[in-house]
Amino acid sequence: MSTENAESSADIATTSVSKIMVVDDDVTFCRVLSTAFSRRGFKVCTVHDTADIITVAEKYLPDALVLDLRMPGLSGLELITPLRNINPDIRILVLTGYASIATAIEAIKLGAVYYLTKPADADEIIARLNEHNGNPAAPVENDFLSARRLEWEHISKVLMTCNGNISAAARSLGIHRRSLQRKLNKRPVRH
């Protein structure tokens, strides 16, 4: 790591977030991310099972939380409100490999401060957790979404409308439930 990167990491660690909770069912990912946060001076707690999240959050009282969107049991979206009830000032960042516009909008409406797609490095996550204002200078893409990406966005929107019920979403989309499940198990295309 260059001296410049080391200094920026040190500056990041001195901001308002000091205790981070990482919630992801991927144990290896949690270990790598928590090690990276620890090396930057943060106290870190990891949780892999959605059944334990609220109990651990009540005991640990994190300043910030990195929350996976898709996990067995409750989704990351379903956990935002109960976590904010524990600490209304908690900084929640939703991190997912299955990003969609619909889930990004819902995460922000529910109280997440940021929504990132995997892979994201520790410095980027910390920077986003410490941002308190939006960036009006953020780049605006000029490219149209591909047909495959539009399909993914439409499926995500219908699934959200059906409260995550795959059978109801499949009926609304006019496709077989297993076909929808296969589509959902694939990672979304980027553009």
Secondary structure as GFF3:
##gff-version 3
##sequence-region A 1 191
A	DSSP	alpha_helix	3	13	.	.	.	ID=ss1
A	DSSP	beta_strand	19	23	.	.	.	ID=ss2
A	DSSP	alpha_helix	27	39	.	.	.	ID=ss3
A	DSSP	beta_strand	43	47	.	.	.	ID=ss4
A	DSSP	three_ten_helix	50	52	.	.	.	ID=ss5
A	DSSP	alpha_helix	53	60	.	.	.	ID=ss6
A	DSSP	beta_strand	64	68	.	.	.	ID=ss7
A	DSSP	alpha_helix	76	86	.	.	.	ID=ss8
A	DSSP	beta_strand	91	96	.	.	.	ID=ss9
A	DSSP	alpha_helix	101	110	.	.	.	ID=ss10
A	DSSP	beta_strand	114	117	.	.	.	ID=ss11
A	DSSP	alpha_helix	122	129	.	.	.	ID=ss12
A	DSSP	alpha_helix	147	161	.	.	.	ID=ss13
A	DSSP	alpha_helix	166	173	.	.	.	ID=ss14
A	DSSP	alpha_helix	177	185	.	.	.	ID=ss15
###
